[in-house]
């Protein structure tokens, strides 16, 4: 009788191509209250729908789904009574691959992450990278340096508390919904503090920009395998004239090179957003993923869920536009 080989942290992380597929991220999601199932090819996060006897699964940033992967996930989903499982592969897309997703029984779903992102090639020299930046970006980096802005990695409790304060300020100023303070604290504990305690190199790191002794910008970056990621950033509205964010990005790039990483994923591209224009100044490559795909397990309930989902997002956007909904943190 064949026995399934146990999944260990070491073996799992060897095949995980994204920090959201790391063992540590899975432990964070479990501590947050999600159910989690690990397969040899990745992990699925399970979320209960409030006030209803249903759950959904999400396969964040995994590999390209195969027929065997779909079969195994589908069998688990049926046994667990999930409405559907969402796949958002960390895989670049093309027409042929999208046709394959349909052939596997998947249907286009509402995205969680942006379908495009920016990548910076860290294998280039600092000189070549700087040459590729826009003239305005290079000017703003020099301006921040001239003003005496200092960018350092600072994983202290003080710096993290400042990050939380600035995240609250930024979400209210820019009117977006950030994860709660409790969420950020648990994420930081799992991906930084606990890993450091166990003598491991942390996935999450905090870089800060100081001006006249005050932390005015904070970014949390992820380091995973050969790549650097920029998932979270926050800043004060004061001292915008010193261009701290431009120097932050440049110093993050240099940190990635120092760590021997080969690429920097700027975590998303959305047309018309200020942060997109900011990122474009660093001459990144635009890449498009295969997108978000759902595997319906309970087809009728899934159709009802999608209608309710579209209505919910419409109401949230409308409320935000007319000022009836304010970000909470």
C-alpha positions in Angstrom: 0.0 0.0 0.0 1.4 3.4 -1.0 1.8 6.0 1.7 1.7 9.7 1.0 5.0 11.3 1.8 4.5 13.9 4.6 4.8 17.5 3.5 7.6 19.3 5.4 8.3 23.0 5.6 11.7 22.5 3.8 10.2 20.5 0.9 7.2 22.7 0.6 9.2 26.0 0.4 11.5 24.5 -2.2 8.7 24.4 -4.7 6.9 27.6 -3.6 7.5 30.3 -6.2 5.9 33.2 -4.4 5.9 34.5 -0.7 2.1 33.9 -0.6 2.8 30.3 -1.2 5.4 30.0 1.5 4.9 27.8 4.5 5.2 30.8 6.7 2.4 32.7 4.9 0.2 29.6 5.4 1.0 29.7 9.1 0.0 33.3 9.2 -3.3 32.6 7.5 -4.0 29.8 9.9 -3.2 32.1 12.9 -5.5 34.7 11.4 -8.4 32.2 11.5 -8.4 30.6 8.0 -8.4 26.9 7.3 -5.5 25.8 5.2 -4.8 22.7 3.2 -1.4 21.9 1.8 -0.8 19.8 -1.3 2.7 18.9 -2.7 2.1 21.6 -5.3 0.9 24.4 -3.1 -1.6 25.5 -0.5 -5.2 26.6 -0.6 -6.6 29.1 1.9 -10.2 28.5 2.9 -12.5 31.3 4.0 -16.0 31.0 5.6 -18.7 33.2 4.2 -20.1 35.2 7.2 -23.6 34.1 8.3 -23.8 31.3 5.7 -22.9 27.6 5.8 -20.6 28.0 2.9 -16.8 28.4 2.3 -14.6 29.3 -0.6 -11.0 28.4 -1.3 -8.2 30.5 -2.8 -5.1 29.2 -4.4 -2.9 32.4 -4.3 0.0 32.7 -6.7 0.5 29.0 -7.3 2.0 27.2 -10.3 0.2 26.6 -13.6 -2.8 24.3 -12.9 -2.6 20.9 -14.5 -5.4 18.3 -14.9 -4.0 16.4 -12.0 -3.9 19.5 -9.8 -7.5 20.4 -10.7 -8.6 16.9 -10.0 -7.0 16.8 -6.6 -8.2 20.2 -5.5 -11.7 19.5 -6.8 -11.9 16.2 -4.9 -10.9 18.0 -1.7 -13.3 20.9 -2.4 -16.3 18.5 -2.8 -15.5 16.7 0.4 -15.2 20.1 2.2 -18.4 21.5 0.7 -16.7 24.6 -0.9 -18.6 26.7 -3.3 -15.6 27.1 -5.5 -11.8 27.4 -5.5 -10.2 30.5 -7.0 -6.9 30.1 -8.9 -4.6 33.1 -9.4 -1.4 31.5 -10.7 1.9 33.3 -10.5 2.2 32.5 -14.2 2.5 34.9 -17.2 -0.5 34.5 -19.5 -1.1 34.1 -23.2 -4.1 33.1 -25.3 -3.1 29.4 -25.4 -2.7 29.2 -21.7 -6.1 30.9 -21.1 -7.7 28.4 -23.5 -6.1 25.6 -21.4 -7.7 27.0 -18.3 -11.1 26.9 -19.9 -10.4 23.3 -21.1 -9.7 22.4 -17.4 -13.2 23.5 -16.4 -12.2 26.9 -15.0 -14.2 30.1 -15.6 -13.1 33.7 -15.4 -13.4 35.1 -11.9 -13.2 38.4 -10.1 -9.5 39.2 -9.5 -7.9 39.6 -6.1 -4.6 40.9 -7.3 -4.0 43.1 -10.3 -3.6 41.2 -13.5 -0.4 43.1 -14.4 2.7 44.0 -12.4 6.0 45.7 -12.9 9.4 43.9 -12.7 12.8 45.5 -12.3 15.8 43.4 -13.4 18.2 43.5 -10.5 20.9 41.7 -12.4 21.7 45.0 -14.1 24.4 47.3 -12.7 23.4 50.3 -10.6 24.7 52.5 -13.4 22.6 50.9 -16.0 19.5 50.9 -13.8 19.9 54.6 -13.1 20.3 55.4 -16.8 17.0 53.7 -17.5 15.1 55.8 -14.9 13.1 58.8 -16.2 14.9 62.1 -15.8 12.4 63.2 -13.3 12.9 60.1 -11.2 16.7 60.6 -11.2 16.2 64.3 -10.2 13.9 63.4 -7.3 16.4 60.8 -6.0 19.2 63.4 -6.0 16.8 65.9 -4.4 16.0 63.6 -1.5 19.7 62.9 -1.0 20.4 66.7 -1.1 17.8 67.2 1.6 19.5 64.7 3.8 16.8 62.0 3.7 18.2 58.7 5.1 16.8 55.3 4.1 17.7 52.3 6.3 16.3 48.9 7.1 14.8 49.2 10.5 12.9 46.2 11.9 12.5 47.6 15.4 9.3 47.8 17.4 9.4 51.6 17.2 9.7 51.6 13.4 6.9 49.0 13.0 4.6 51.1 15.2 5.4 54.1 13.0 4.5 52.0 10.0 1.1 51.2 11.5 0.5 54.9 12.3 1.4 55.9 8.7 -0.7 53.2 7.2 -3.7 54.5 9.0 -2.9 58.0 7.8 -2.3 57.0 4.2 -5.5 54.9 3.9 -7.6 57.8 5.1 -5.8 60.3 2.9 -6.1 58.2 -0.2 -9.4 56.6 0.7 -8.5 53.0 0.4 -9.3 50.0 2.6 -6.2 48.7 4.3 -5.9 45.5 6.3 -6.6 46.0 10.0 -3.9 46.8 12.5 -4.4 43.4 14.0 -3.8 41.8 10.6 -0.5 43.7 10.0 0.8 42.9 13.5 0.1 39.2 13.1 1.7 39.2 9.6 4.8 40.9 10.9 5.1 38.6 13.9 4.9 35.5 11.6 7.0 36.7 8.7 9.6 38.6 10.7 9.7 38.4 14.5 9.2 34.6 14.8 11.5 33.8 12.0 14.3 35.9 13.5 13.8 34.2 16.8 14.3 30.8 15.2 17.5 32.0 13.5 15.9 32.2 10.0 16.2 35.0 7.5 12.9 36.9 7.6 10.6 37.1 4.6 9.2 40.5 5.7 11.5 43.4 6.3 10.9 47.1 7.1 12.7 50.0 5.4 12.2 53.5 6.5 13.0 57.0 5.3 13.9 59.6 8.0 13.9 63.4 7.5 15.2 65.6 10.3 15.0 62.6 12.7 11.4 61.7 11.9 10.3 58.6 10.0 8.2 59.9 7.2 7.9 56.9 4.9 7.8 53.1 5.7 7.7 50.1 3.3 7.3 46.5 4.1 9.2 44.4 1.5 9.2 40.6 1.1 12.3 38.6 0.3 11.6 35.2 -1.2 13.9 32.9 -3.1 15.5 35.1 -5.8 13.0 38.0 -5.7 12.2 41.1 -3.8 8.5 42.2 -3.5 6.9 45.5 -2.4 3.4 44.7 -1.0 2.9 47.5 1.6 3.9 51.2 1.8 2.8 54.2 3.8 3.9 57.8 4.3 3.0 61.0 5.9 1.6 63.9 3.9 4.3 66.2 5.5 7.6 66.9 3.8 6.4 65.8 0.4 8.8 68.2 -1.1 11.9 66.1 -0.1 10.8 63.2 -2.3 11.5 60.5 0.2 9.6 57.8 -1.8 11.9 58.2 -4.8 14.9 57.5 -2.6 13.1 54.6 -0.9 12.6 52.8 -4.2 16.2 53.3 -5.2 17.5 52.1 -1.9 15.2 49.1 -2.0 16.6 48.2 -5.4 20.1 48.5 -4.1 19.2 46.3 -1.1 17.8 43.7 -3.4 21.1 43.7 -5.4 23.0 43.4 -2.1 21.0 40.4 -1.1 21.8 38.7 -4.5 18.3 38.8 -5.8 17.6 38.9 -9.5 14.2 40.6 -9.8 12.0 43.2 -8.0 8.2 42.7 -8.2 6.5 46.0 -7.6 3.3 44.2 -6.7 0.8 45.5 -9.2 -0.1 47.9 -11.9 -3.4 49.7 -12.2 -4.1 52.4 -14.9 -4.9 55.8 -13.6 -3.4 55.2 -10.1 -0.8 57.6 -8.7 1.5 54.7 -7.5 1.5 53.3 -11.0 2.8 56.6 -12.5 5.4 56.6 -9.7 6.6 53.1 -10.5 6.8 53.8 -14.2 9.6 56.2 -13.5 11.9 53.3 -12.7 11.6 51.8 -16.2 10.2 48.5 -15.1 9.1 45.7 -17.4 5.3 45.3 -17.5 4.2 41.6 -17.3 0.7 40.2 -17.5 -0.4 37.1 -15.5 -2.8 34.5 -16.8 -5.5 36.0 -14.5 -8.1 34.9 -12.0 -10.0 31.7 -12.6 -12.7 29.9 -10.6 -13.3 26.2 -10.2 -17.0 25.9 -9.4 -17.8 23.0 -7.1 -21.4 23.9 -6.3 -22.5 25.4 -9.7 -25.9 26.8 -8.6 -24.6 28.3 -5.4 -21.6 29.6 -7.3 -23.9 31.6 -9.7 -25.8 33.1 -6.8 -22.5 34.0 -5.1 -21.2 35.8 -8.2 -24.3 37.9 -8.5 -24.1 38.8 -4.8 -20.4 39.5 -5.2 -20.9 41.9 -8.1 -23.7 43.7 -6.2 -21.5 44.0 -3.1 -18.6 45.6 -5.0 -21.0 48.0 -6.8 -22.4 49.2 -3.5 -19.0 49.6 -1.9 -17.7 51.6 -4.8 -20.8 53.8 -4.9 -20.7 54.4 -1.1 -17.0 55.3 -1.4 -17.6 57.8 -4.2 -20.3 59.6 -2.4 -18.5 59.7 0.9 -20.8 57.3 2.8 -18.0 54.7 3.3 -14.7 55.6 5.0 -11.6 53.4 5.3 -11.2 51.7 8.7 -7.9 50.6 10.2 
